Amino acid sequence: MKELEAIFEEMGFDPKAVRLPEADVIYAMARTTTVVSRELAKVYKRHGLSIASFNLLMLLKHGKEPDSFTQQALGRRLVVSPSDMTGLLDRLEKKGLVRRAPGKDRRSNLLQITPKGAKLLDEIWPHHVEVMTRLSRVISRQEAELLAKALVRVREAAGV
């Protein structure tokens, strides 16, 4: 498929020299992820957040089972290392966007979004939706469903 070969040209490579047919789609997904992340990061940066901090706040505000929102559990969900998660939480806590509350035992804290954090998400949300809509409206619903199914299989192959 020409689209799969085109990703290498888009990246500045000679497709005949570096193309790996078995993984063309992985390169295309990686490039697309980078582009989408860059677009979303622009929105979040205007509000002093990173992609990871936005996603963490979203989980704290809208996630299921808020009584299980420990640092370790959310780090696994966000695919963030324990040390990166600690730094992320320290920064958000310093800004007054999250708080750590005592958990079920002394070894774990529950994480909670503050009213300030919830208000910030409400301010960002319309801009987030605008980017998501702009980038996704170029594919049909049927294409989106096929793509989502394929992406599930890729994540499963990675053991996620």
Secondary structure, 3 states (H helix, E strand, C coil): CHHHHHHHHHHCCCHHHHCCHHHHHHHHHHHHHHHHHHHHHHHHHCCCCCHHHHHHHHHHHHCCCHHHCEHHHHHHHHCCCHHHHHHHHHHHHHCCCEEEEECCCCCCEEEEECHHHHHHHHHHHHHHHHHHHHHHCCCCHHHHHHHHHHHHHHHHHCCC
